[in-house]
């Protein structure tokens, strides 16, 4: 029989073990000037971020950082289609579009509109205006391009001439007539609860033990990826993520294609007062 005293000792030891697992750890900035990092596997990369193909610098030190990035880099939701009629010129997605510019309302820049056909023509006073599809809005304006090379911007019109967006639910209402039967397709960035078979939460990740760093770059056909190192700058209280492009010999020419590479790593969290900064190194 195990004595009650021995059982008590075992329980106390277990408590200390479990507490030790949750205890915060910090990077030793007084030791080596080089920081060891571990590359994340595909399934360890933070989920539900639309990071592929773009350049980015990401530091995720807690769930607050992750939730901020979930909104900034939210994936685009599916397109939903509607048929225009003489009775109704308003259309609304079944999911709530995401406020992407942080103004606490859903606006024209948060919705992607695509009408059936390569272009959309409507009358404005005595003028006939043709807009290309889909409608990508820049600074609340629709860009109208020239019909001949180099197809530069000819003029801009405010989106409200063509349509309005309900700031609460994202409903799109056209202010110009639509031919009955024309197909209206809408899409928007959205917050998913699951995406690509992964849960969109990092509540289970122990940020007291690791900080996640993501880096993406873009280039042309010479780009093969990029190299990196992480060092400590005690003078400025910085953890410096230095990167430089890995490229083919440019004297041989490069394919005119766009390439992008991403890298995700984790390090021991920097101590309080230290920030992670990104620095590009130019190879001679």
N, C-alpha and C positions, 0 to 999 in steps of 0.2 A: 504494500500500500504506500502511495506517495503521501508524505506528510503535508498538512495544510501550509506549513512554513515554506516548504519547497515549491508548492503551487503558487504561493504569493510571490516568491522570488522570480519564478518563470513569467508570471503575468507582468511584473514590473519591467523585466528585460524586454518583453514583447512591446510594451508601451514605448520604451526608449527607441526600439528599432523602428517602429512605425513613425514616431515623431521625427526620427532622423531622416526618413524618406521624404518628408514634407518640408524639411528645413531648407531655407534658402541658401544657395551657394553663390559666390561671386568670383569672377576672374581675378587671379592674382596679378595685379598690374606692376608689382614690385619685382617680379621675377624676370622671366624671359621677355624680350621685346617682341617676340613672335607669338601669335595666337594660334593655337591648334583649332581646327574646325573639322566637322564631320559632314560629308555630303549626304543629303537626304535622298531616300529612294522616292520613286514616283508616288507611292501611296502615302509617304510622309509629308509631301508638299502640302501646304495649307489648301484646303478644298474650296471650290466654288469661287475662284478668282479668275477673271478673264485676262490672264497675263500673257498668253501665247502671242508671239509676233510683235510685241511692243517693247520699247525700252522702259525700264523702270528701276528704281532703287526702293527696296522695301525692308523695313525693320519691324519685326513683330515681337514685342517684349511682353505683351499681355493681351487679354481678350478685347480690351478697348481698342488696341491697335488693329486687331483682326477685324472687328466690326466696322471700323472706319474704312479699311481697305475693301471690305465686302461691298460697301456702297460705291467707293471710287472705281473699283474694277469689277463691278457686277456683270455677269454674263447677260447677253441679250435673250429675252424670252421668245417664244415661238410666235410666228405670224398667225394672225386670225383674220379671216376674210368675211366680207359682208357684200351684199348686193344693194346698190343704190336704188331708190324708188322715188316716185313723185311725192309720196307722203312723208318720207323721212330722210333727212340728210345728216343725221347724227349717228355716230358709231362709237362703241366702247369696248375695250378689251375685257376679257373675263378676269384678268389679273390686274393688280394695281401697278401702274408704271412707277418706276423709281425716280425720285427727285434727284437728278444727277449733278445739278449745279449748286445745291445747298441753299436755295432761296426759300425752302419750306413750302413750295407749291409745285404742282406739275405744270410744265409749260411746253411750248412748241418744240423746244430743243430736246425734250425728253421723249418724244414720240417720233417713230419712223412711219411715214405714210407712203404707200405704193398703190397707184391706180393701174388697172389693166391697160396695157399698151405702153409704147416707149415714151410717150409724152402726153401731156394734158393741156388742152387748149380751152381758154375761156375768154369772154369779152369783158373789158374794163372801159366803160364809156364807149367811145368810138374805136377803141384799139383792141386788137386780138392778141392775146399773150399766150405763149407756149412755154410750159415748164417741163423739164425732164423728170423722169421717175428714177428712184424714189425721191420723196421730198426730204432732203437733209437741210435743216435750218441752222444758220450761223448768225448768232447775235440777233435772234428773232426775225431775221430776214431770209427770204427765199432768193437764191441766186439764179439769175437767168443768163444763160450762156449764148454766145454767138453761134450761128448755124454753120459758120465756115471756119476753117483753120485760122489761127491756133485755138479756137473754141474758148477764148477767154471770157471773163465775166462781162456781160453787156450792161446789166443793170441789176438792182436789187429792189424787191418790194417787201413791205412788211407782211408777215404771215397772216395777219388778221384780214387782209384783203381777200384771202382765199379761205381761211378757216380759223376757228378759235378752239382753245383747249380749256375744258373745265379744270380749274386749279386744284380741285379736291379729288375728283375721281378719274380725270384724264379723258373724259368723253370729248371726241372730236366732232365739231359741227361745221359743215361747209357753208360759207357765205356766198358761194357762186353755184349756179345750177349744175347738177350732175346728170348726165344722161341715164335714164332708167336702165338697169341691167349692168351698168359698169361695176366692176369688182373693186372694192376698196379693201386693201390689206394693211393692217396695223401691227406694229411690234414695238417693244420698248425693253430697256434693261429692267431687270427685276431681281428681287431677293428670293432665292430658292431655299427651301428647307432641306432638299436633297438635290444633288446635281451630279450627273455622270456616275450614278450609283454610289455616291458618297454623301454622308451627312454633312450639312453646312454648319458645323459647330466645332469649336476647339475647346469646349469646356473641360474635356478630359486631359488636355495637354498640360504638362507641369511646367509653367513658365518660370517657376522658382529655380528650375534646374537648367533651363536652356532658353536662349534667344535665337529666333529664326531670322536669317537674312536672305533676301532674294535679290538677284541682279539679272537684268536683261539688257541685251544690246542688239542693234541692228546694223546691217552693212550690205555690201554688194556681193558679187560672186567670189570675191577673194576671201571672204570671211569664213574661217573654219571653227570659230568659237572664241573664247577668251580665257586668259590665265589670271590668277588672282593670288594675293597674299594678304594677310591681316596682321597688323602691327599695333603697338601701343605707343601713344604720344602722351607721356605724363605731363609735359609742360602745358599742353592745351587740354588735358583731360579728354582725350579722344581715342577711340578704337578706330583705326584707319583701314578701310577696305580698299586696297589698291588693285586696279585691274588694267589690263592692256589687251588689245586685240591680237588674236592669232590669225594671221593672214598669209595668203600665198604671195609670191613675188609679183608685185604690181607691174614690173617691167614686161611681164609676159601677157599682160592684159587680163581683164576679169569679165566674166559673164554679166550682162546687164540684168541681173535678177536680184530681188531683195531676200536677204537671209536674216534670221533672228535666232539668237541663242539665249537660253535662260539657265541659271544656276541657283540652286537652293542649298543652304548649309545651316548648321546650327553651331553655336559656340556657348561656352559658359557665360551667363549674364555678366555684363560689365558692372562694376560697383556704382553706387549712387554718385551722380555728378559727372559721370563719363557718358559721352554720346558717341554714336557710331556715324562716321562720315565716309563718303565715297570719293575716291581720288583716281583720276585717269593717269596712266603712265604712258608716255610716248616713247616707243622703241626707236633707237637711233638707226 
